[in-house]
Amino acid sequence: MAITDTVVGAVRRLVTREPNARPLRPKIGITGSFGRGNYGDELYVKNYQHWFGPWADLYLLTGLPRHSYLQDFGNSFVDMMDAVVLGGGDLLCPYAPKIDRDFINATYLRRPVHIAGIGVERNKPDIHASVLDRWTKFLTHPNIKSISTRDPGSAEWVKEHIQPSLPVGSIPDLVCALPLPKAIKPSGAPIVGLITRHIKDPKNYRIIEEVAATLMAKGWRVRHIIGGVAGHGAKDLENSRHLHVDGKETMHSEELDDISRALGECSLVLSMKLHTTLVAAMYGVPTVCVNPVVKARAFMKAIGREELAINPTDRKLLELIESDVPAPDADRIKILREEASEYMRSLSRRLWKDFLTADPTRRGILPASPRLPV
């Protein structure tokens, strides 16, 4: 009788809520390189909002207290979560001794943690021993419940060097699963979009300037798109003055959707950033990657356009533009979108199932599975 009374009481407390109280939902903490203004990183937040928002309450865990005397506050906040999702982006850099606390915070491990679509930066072969040791301790902790990376190379690196007991999945970049705002190409002259990044030597812009001048002579509009918001965007905007193109338009906005639409309206994009490259490709815009780091080459290979990853100082870039740049392979784009979306559905189901399992009294008063977005 006492056990029955306990169960009935628990159910009654869940069902009998304040009149204006929200329905019971999982609390999901998301963390990574968020809130800093980089366009691609902030798109991960929008992706989580799209996929988790209809059935869970999301909390940003970046910026937890760093001082030891404030640790209890950080612990208490994390303890409110039903699960933590970490990723994506290049969080694991084997050769950088300093690891951002937002990436590898032991406080997260107080709750079940899912590593979602992270990348391993592999532009150098070096591996710093302390970096490997700290990531190994983190990724092999019992509260790490799943691990996925955003490209096969990252997955192989984690398997070889970290050797976690869990399987390591390889999925497309999570931004591929994000529905983009509608973008309609304006009437009139076609637009070439140029996306630069903060670089030390403006000589990397000289050939891009020649490309822009060549297209303008043919009647094209040149749109310099700033691929960031807040401080990150301000830094890129300040650096954009080093790209000398008379008559260019500069597009700078604090709204992520404005940046996405500006890319989708283009007829050609030359980009130094991965996620402006990725979003332009997802819109079907012919896109040239002019910062061919490992992660960018991996994405260009995934869309069947590996030959369009080229150094900005390579004069072959001029020949490439003259020969007409092909659009991304539509079938491959569709596959990337479907695979990334299926991963987000699968992770959603896992988080929901774990939420129910953690407290059996929730069964029977909550739906068997969450309403997932289409």
Backbone torsions as a table, in degrees:
resi	resn	phi	psi	omega
1	MET	NA	-41.7	-179.2
2	ALA	-62.8	-40.8	179.4
3	ILE	-64.6	-44.0	179.0
4	THR	-60.4	-44.0	179.0
5	ASP	-60.7	-37.7	180.0
6	THR	-64.4	-46.1	-179.5
7	VAL	-64.8	-46.1	179.8
8	VAL	-60.7	-41.0	179.2
9	GLY	-63.8	-39.7	179.0
10	ALA	-64.2	-44.1	178.5
11	VAL	-63.0	-42.1	-178.4
12	ARG	-62.3	-37.9	179.9
13	ARG	-67.1	-33.0	179.0
14	LEU	-74.5	-37.8	-176.5
15	VAL	-81.0	-41.8	-176.8
16	THR	-84.7	92.4	-177.2
17	ARG	-112.5	168.2	175.1
18	GLU	-59.5	149.5	-175.5
19	PRO	-53.3	-38.6	-176.4
20	ASN	-101.8	11.9	-178.4
21	ALA	-71.1	147.4	178.0
22	ARG	-77.2	154.0	176.5
23	PRO	-59.8	154.0	179.0
24	LEU	-66.1	126.2	-178.2
25	ARG	-137.7	152.0	174.9
26	PRO	-63.8	150.7	172.8
27	LYS	-105.8	116.2	-177.3
28	ILE	-112.5	122.0	175.0
29	GLY	-91.4	128.8	177.7
30	ILE	-113.5	142.5	-177.9
31	THR	-152.1	159.3	-176.2
32	GLY	156.3	-150.0	-179.0
33	SER	-89.2	61.2	-172.1
34	PHE	-107.2	153.8	175.2
35	GLY	79.6	14.9	-176.3
36	ARG	-109.3	-9.0	172.9
37	GLY	102.7	-5.8	176.5
38	ASN	-72.3	125.6	-174.7
39	TYR	-50.3	-50.3	-176.9
40	GLY	-64.1	-44.1	-179.7
41	ASP	-62.7	-40.4	-179.4
42	GLU	-70.2	-25.2	175.1
43	LEU	-66.7	-28.7	174.9
44	TYR	-60.8	-40.1	178.7
45	VAL	-61.7	-45.5	178.3
46	LYS	-61.2	-36.4	179.3
47	ASN	-64.5	-44.0	177.2
48	TYR	-64.0	-39.3	177.9
49	GLN	-61.8	-40.9	-179.2
50	HIS	-65.3	-45.2	-172.2
51	TRP	-86.5	-34.7	-177.5
52	PHE	-98.4	-26.5	-172.7
53	GLY	-56.5	-36.6	-178.4
54	PRO	-65.2	-20.3	-173.8
55	TRP	-132.7	-1.8	-178.5
56	ALA	-138.9	158.9	172.2
57	ASP	-96.4	126.7	-176.2
58	LEU	-102.0	141.6	178.8
59	TYR	-132.7	133.8	179.4
60	LEU	-85.2	122.5	-177.3
61	LEU	-97.5	-4.9	178.2
62	THR	-65.1	145.4	178.2
63	GLY	82.8	21.6	175.7
64	LEU	-60.6	152.5	-178.0
65	PRO	-53.5	137.3	-178.4
66	ARG	-99.9	-23.0	-177.7
67	HIS	-75.7	141.0	-176.2
68	SER	-60.8	-34.4	-178.3
69	TYR	-74.6	-7.9	175.7
70	LEU	-105.5	5.8	-174.4
71	GLN	-59.6	-36.7	-178.9
72	ASP	-60.4	-34.0	178.8
73	PHE	-68.0	-42.7	176.8
74	GLY	-63.2	-43.3	178.4
75	ASN	-59.8	-45.1	-177.7
76	SER	-62.8	-38.8	-179.7
77	PHE	-67.1	-47.0	179.8
78	VAL	-64.0	-37.1	-179.0
79	ASP	-63.7	-19.8	176.7
80	MET	-71.9	-20.1	-174.5
81	MET	-78.1	148.6	170.4
82	ASP	-85.8	-26.1	177.7
83	ALA	-162.2	162.3	177.4
84	VAL	-123.3	135.2	175.7
85	VAL	-117.0	121.5	-178.6
86	LEU	-111.8	122.2	176.0
87	GLY	136.6	175.0	-2.3
88	GLY	-99.9	-143.5	-177.9
89	GLY	93.3	173.6	-179.1
90	ASP	-78.2	75.5	-178.2
91	LEU	-83.8	-28.6	-175.4
92	LEU	-104.0	104.7	178.2
93	CYS	-112.7	103.3	-170.4
94	PRO	-62.2	-24.0	-173.0
95	TYR	-106.8	8.3	178.1
96	ALA	-106.9	107.4	-175.2
97	PRO	-59.1	-31.8	-179.9
98	LYS	-84.5	120.8	178.6
99	ILE	-108.7	126.9	-178.9
100	ASP	-61.5	133.5	-178.6
101	ARG	-63.7	-26.3	177.3
102	ASP	-69.7	-15.7	-179.0
103	PHE	-93.1	-36.8	-169.1
104	ILE	-137.8	67.5	-176.2
105	ASN	-103.3	119.3	-178.3
106	ALA	-60.4	-21.8	179.2
107	THR	-61.4	-33.8	178.9
108	TYR	-57.6	-31.9	-173.1
109	LEU	-72.7	0.3	172.2
110	ARG	-71.7	-17.0	-179.7
111	ARG	-124.7	166.3	173.8
112	PRO	-62.9	132.4	-175.2
113	VAL	-120.0	133.4	174.4
114	HIS	-114.8	125.0	178.3
115	ILE	-90.9	113.3	-169.0
116	ALA	-114.6	106.5	169.6
117	GLY	62.0	37.5	179.3
118	ILE	-79.0	158.2	176.2
119	GLY	-112.6	150.6	171.2
120	VAL	-103.5	120.5	179.9
121	GLU	-74.0	117.0	-172.7
122	ARG	-122.4	35.0	179.0
123	ASN	-74.8	-17.9	174.3
124	LYS	-129.1	150.7	179.9
125	PRO	-82.1	-10.2	-174.0
126	ASP	-63.6	145.9	175.1
127	ILE	-132.3	118.1	178.1
128	HIS	-82.4	128.0	-173.4
129	ALA	-57.6	-41.2	-177.8
130	SER	-69.0	-32.4	177.5
131	VAL	-65.8	-47.8	179.4
132	LEU	-60.8	-41.9	-178.6
133	ASP	-63.7	-45.2	-176.7
134	ARG	-68.9	-41.2	178.7
135	TRP	-69.0	-35.2	178.7
136	THR	-63.9	-45.2	178.7
137	LYS	-61.4	-38.7	-178.2
138	PHE	-70.2	-51.5	-173.3
139	LEU	-75.6	-13.7	177.8
140	THR	-103.8	8.8	177.9
141	HIS	-68.2	144.8	-178.7
142	PRO	-58.8	-24.6	-178.9
143	ASN	-85.4	0.0	169.0
144	ILE	-78.6	117.0	-171.6
145	LYS	-101.6	-22.3	175.8
146	SER	-159.6	152.2	-179.7
147	ILE	-135.7	125.7	173.1
148	SER	-135.1	148.9	177.7
149	THR	-122.3	165.4	-172.7
150	ARG	-94.1	3.2	175.3
151	ASP	-160.1	157.2	-177.1
152	PRO	-59.9	-36.3	-180.0
153	GLY	-61.9	-40.9	177.5
154	SER	-65.3	-40.9	179.6
155	ALA	-62.0	-44.1	-179.0
156	GLU	-65.4	-36.8	179.2
157	TRP	-63.8	-46.1	-179.8
158	VAL	-62.5	-43.8	179.4
159	LYS	-61.6	-42.7	-175.6
160	GLU	-72.7	-44.0	-170.0
161	HIS	-98.6	-34.4	179.9
162	ILE	-89.2	-39.0	-179.9
163	GLN	53.8	55.6	178.1
164	PRO	-70.5	157.1	178.2
165	SER	-75.8	-21.2	178.9
166	LEU	-80.6	153.1	171.6
167	PRO	-65.7	148.3	180.0
168	VAL	-112.8	111.4	-178.2
169	GLY	-86.2	156.5	174.3
170	SER	-121.7	120.3	-177.7
171	ILE	-130.7	161.7	173.7
172	PRO	-64.2	159.6	175.8
173	ASP	-49.6	134.0	-174.5
174	LEU	-60.2	-24.5	178.8
175	VAL	-64.2	-21.2	176.1
176	CYS	-62.8	-20.9	-179.6
177	ALA	-90.9	-1.5	-176.5
178	LEU	-88.2	121.2	173.4
179	PRO	-63.1	131.2	-176.8
180	LEU	-97.2	152.8	177.5
181	PRO	-66.0	150.5	-179.5
182	LYS	-63.9	133.4	179.0
183	ALA	-128.0	124.3	-179.6
184	ILE	-114.4	125.8	179.6
185	LYS	-65.1	127.8	-179.0
186	PRO	-68.2	155.3	176.6
187	SER	-69.0	160.0	179.0
188	GLY	98.1	-149.5	-174.1
189	ALA	-63.7	141.7	174.9
190	PRO	-66.9	157.2	-176.4
191	ILE	-114.3	132.4	168.2
192	VAL	-103.1	125.6	178.5
193	GLY	-96.7	130.8	177.9
194	LEU	-114.9	126.3	178.8
195	ILE	-123.1	117.9	180.0
196	THR	-108.2	174.5	175.9
197	ARG	-134.4	165.7	-178.5
198	HIS	-69.6	112.6	-179.2
199	ILE	-124.9	156.9	-175.5
200	LYS	-78.0	-34.2	-174.1
201	ASP	-118.8	111.0	-178.8
202	PRO	-63.7	-6.5	178.8
203	LYS	-61.1	-22.7	178.0
204	ASN	-67.1	-11.2	-179.1
205	TYR	-95.3	-11.8	-169.3
206	ARG	-61.3	-45.1	-179.0
207	ILE	-71.5	-35.7	175.5
208	ILE	-60.2	-37.7	176.6
209	GLU	-62.4	-39.6	177.8
210	GLU	-64.7	-41.6	177.3
211	VAL	-59.0	-46.9	-178.9
212	ALA	-61.2	-43.6	-179.9
213	ALA	-63.8	-39.9	179.1
214	THR	-62.2	-44.8	-179.1
215	LEU	-70.6	-37.4	177.5
216	MET	-62.0	-37.3	178.5
217	ALA	-64.3	-22.4	178.0
218	LYS	-94.2	4.7	176.2
219	GLY	99.5	6.8	179.7
220	TRP	-78.1	153.2	167.2
221	ARG	-90.0	144.1	177.6
222	VAL	-112.4	120.8	-178.4
223	ARG	-117.1	114.6	176.9
224	HIS	-90.4	109.1	-174.5
225	ILE	-98.4	125.2	178.5
226	ILE	-85.7	115.3	-173.5
227	GLY	-90.4	54.2	178.2
228	GLY	-172.1	165.5	177.7
229	VAL	-128.2	173.4	177.5
230	ALA	52.2	-142.1	-175.9
231	GLY	-62.9	-36.1	179.3
232	HIS	-63.8	-44.6	178.8
233	GLY	-65.7	-39.0	179.2
234	ALA	-62.1	-38.3	178.4
235	LYS	-65.4	-43.3	177.8
236	ASP	-67.5	-37.0	178.6
237	LEU	-63.7	-43.5	179.0
238	GLU	-61.8	-39.3	-179.1
239	ASN	-72.7	-23.2	-176.0
240	SER	-63.6	-19.0	-180.0
241	ARG	-66.5	-16.2	179.4
242	HIS	-80.2	-9.6	175.3
243	LEU	-93.2	102.8	-172.0
244	HIS	-91.2	100.2	176.6
245	VAL	-135.4	106.6	179.9
246	ASP	-63.7	129.8	177.3
247	GLY	87.8	3.8	178.9
248	LYS	-71.6	152.6	171.5
249	GLU	-96.1	142.0	175.1
250	THR	-113.0	121.9	-178.8
251	MET	-106.3	113.8	179.8
252	HIS	-133.7	124.9	-178.1
253	SER	-143.7	153.5	174.2
254	GLU	-91.3	2.4	-179.4
255	GLU	-105.6	124.5	-178.9
256	LEU	-61.3	-39.2	-179.2
257	ASP	-64.6	-32.1	176.6
258	ASP	-63.1	-41.3	178.9
259	ILE	-65.6	-42.7	180.0
260	SER	-61.9	-47.0	-179.8
261	ARG	-62.4	-39.1	179.4
262	ALA	-60.4	-35.2	176.7
263	LEU	-71.2	-44.7	-177.2
264	GLY	-65.9	-23.6	179.7
265	GLU	-78.9	-11.1	-176.1
266	CYS	-78.3	157.0	172.6
267	SER	-102.4	-9.0	177.4
268	LEU	-160.8	140.7	178.1
269	VAL	-130.8	134.2	169.6
270	LEU	-116.8	116.4	-169.8
271	SER	-128.8	138.5	174.0
272	MET	-97.1	0.7	-176.7
273	LYS	-121.2	142.9	-176.0
274	LEU	-60.7	-49.6	-170.1
275	HIS	-80.0	-21.0	169.2
276	THR	-73.4	-34.0	172.4
277	THR	-62.2	-48.6	-176.5
278	LEU	-62.9	-47.8	-177.1
279	VAL	-65.9	-42.2	177.3
280	ALA	-58.5	-43.4	179.3
281	ALA	-64.2	-39.8	179.0
282	MET	-64.0	-27.9	173.9
283	TYR	-77.4	-9.8	-178.5
284	GLY	86.9	13.9	-178.7
285	VAL	-81.0	131.6	172.7
286	PRO	-55.0	126.0	-169.2
287	THR	-136.0	132.7	176.1
288	VAL	-112.0	126.8	176.0
289	CYS	-87.7	116.2	-178.4
290	VAL	-109.6	30.3	170.1
291	ASN	-146.4	75.7	-167.4
292	PRO	-77.7	59.4	173.6
293	VAL	-74.5	171.8	-172.3
294	VAL	-56.2	-48.3	-176.1
295	LYS	-64.3	-35.6	-180.0
296	ALA	-71.0	-40.5	177.7
297	ARG	-63.7	-37.7	178.8
298	ALA	-62.2	-41.6	179.5
299	PHE	-68.4	-43.6	-179.6
300	MET	-62.7	-34.3	175.5
301	LYS	-66.1	-39.0	-178.6
302	ALA	-64.7	-27.9	179.4
303	ILE	-97.7	10.2	176.1
304	GLY	75.8	23.0	-177.5
305	ARG	-132.8	44.4	-178.2
306	GLU	-58.5	-30.0	-178.8
307	GLU	-71.2	-10.6	-178.9
308	LEU	-95.6	15.8	171.0
309	ALA	-103.0	110.1	-170.4
310	ILE	-143.3	144.8	-179.5
311	ASN	-66.2	138.4	-177.6
312	PRO	-65.5	-15.3	179.0
313	THR	-96.2	3.0	-179.6
314	ASP	-87.3	121.9	-176.8
315	ARG	-69.7	-9.2	173.8
316	LYS	-63.8	-17.3	178.2
317	LEU	-61.0	-38.3	178.2
318	LEU	-64.4	-42.5	179.2
319	GLU	-64.7	-38.8	-179.8
320	LEU	-61.1	-43.7	-178.8
321	ILE	-67.4	-39.5	-179.5
322	GLU	-65.0	-28.6	-175.1
323	SER	-89.7	4.8	-178.0
324	ASP	72.8	122.0	-176.9
325	VAL	-85.3	125.7	179.6
326	PRO	-71.9	151.4	176.0
327	ALA	-71.8	161.7	174.8
328	PRO	-60.5	153.6	177.4
329	ASP	-67.5	112.8	-174.4
330	ALA	-60.6	-37.3	179.7
331	ASP	-65.7	-39.3	179.6
332	ARG	-70.0	-37.6	176.4
333	ILE	-60.8	-43.2	179.3
334	LYS	-60.9	-41.7	179.7
335	ILE	-64.2	-44.0	178.8
336	LEU	-60.0	-44.2	-179.8
337	ARG	-62.8	-44.8	-177.7
338	GLU	-67.2	-41.3	-178.1
339	GLU	-69.4	-40.6	178.2
340	ALA	-67.0	-38.9	179.4
341	SER	-67.2	-40.1	179.0
342	GLU	-65.0	-36.3	176.2
343	TYR	-62.3	-44.1	-179.4
344	MET	-64.4	-37.5	175.6
345	ARG	-63.9	-44.9	-178.4
346	SER	-63.1	-43.4	178.5
347	LEU	-65.0	-38.9	177.4
348	SER	-60.1	-46.0	179.4
349	ARG	-61.6	-41.0	-180.0
350	ARG	-63.9	-45.5	-179.5
351	LEU	-63.2	-40.5	-179.7
352	TRP	-67.9	-44.0	179.9
353	LYS	-61.2	-43.0	179.6
354	ASP	-65.5	-34.5	177.8
355	PHE	-62.4	-43.6	178.3
356	LEU	-68.7	-41.7	-176.7
357	THR	-65.9	-34.1	-177.1
358	ALA	-63.5	-27.6	179.7
359	ASP	-140.8	95.0	-175.8
360	PRO	-58.3	-21.7	-179.5
361	THR	-67.3	-13.4	178.8
362	ARG	-75.9	-22.4	-178.0
363	ARG	-66.5	139.8	179.0
364	GLY	90.2	-18.0	176.2
365	ILE	-114.6	-3.8	176.8
366	LEU	-124.1	153.8	177.9
367	PRO	-61.5	153.1	-176.6
368	ALA	-65.5	-27.7	178.5
369	SER	-148.3	152.0	-177.8
370	PRO	-72.2	160.2	174.5
371	ARG	-80.1	105.4	-177.4
372	LEU	-85.9	143.5	175.7
373	PRO	-67.4	151.7	-179.1
374	VAL	-71.5	NA	NA
